[in-house]
């Protein structure tokens, strides 16, 4: 793995984490105020943060891993 791919993984992970954290911060208060089964989805909402972190790192690494040479 070269430095460019590592930078893509790190950058993508940071963007994914930030996106997941913002969504969690914005949606969590609405779920706390809800009642019934909707309130129970609050625990599932936290799973969005690590999922988007891993997804962002994967996408960032794949985007910067592409070769600039045209393939035959």
Secondary structure as UniProt FT lines:
FT   HELIX           3..33
FT   HELIX           37..40
FT   HELIX           42..65
//
